Amino acid sequence: MARASWMKVTMFFFALACVLAVSTYVGAASGVDPGGPRRTVVLFPIANMVGAHKAEMADDLFILVKEGLGAADKLVVLAYDPKNVCVQRAVAEQKMTPRDTTDPFTTDPDGAARAHKVCNEMAVELGIIGSLDSYKFLASTSEVHVAATLQLVDASTGDVVKTVTVRGVGVGNPGEPSQTETGIGIAAIYDAAEKLLAEAVGASADELAGTPSQDLQPDEPLEKTRPRRNKLLPAMIMALIVGCILGAS
């Protein structure tokens, strides 16, 4: 009996060690300290600088950047809403004007200053403003070229601590009649978002979950993606269950 009990205790601590080891491996593989502080950021709508006919492209870029930021474990991402109670209170108290809260947050001193005001009222640490700066479709080569900018605004000082401008390219097949400019344009937006995240916040291409840059169909709709589940999670759960069973028996 004593030997059996000793074996159960040994197995229990072995299972617990497995859980701790796997947890440590996951944290090391992701480069994230699970116990580290998380920064709260406000992501403002991407300012559309290319015309109303391409407004959807700016919206698509916003979705992709938001999903990519959300994949970073050290960030809590809030999508800006002018109806936020803190923002509305600031307007009511005349700390901000309605224009401050509703005009496009362009990547210029005016946009950064207004983003700074909003971040202060919402008590967050960082604001991220962005713009879709240019769009060009080359029919002869079935290519779309876009340019986009992100700026990181420090909420405590109002300083723009980082500005990144990238170019995104979508390439279609000139011999494919069913392929449309819209589909190629979406591929260009994916390319721009991936580059923005990699340069502005250090998010890798893999963190932009579900990026179909290679397999994008001509008119495939853009959908919000979900972060991928960690494949090591089942092993952690199984080790914990085994340990608990052995410990209880």
Summary of the structure (lengths in Angstrom):
residues: 249
radius of gyration: 23.5
end to end distance: 12.3
largest distance: 82.3
contacts: 736
relative contact order: 0.16
helix: 46%
strand: 21%
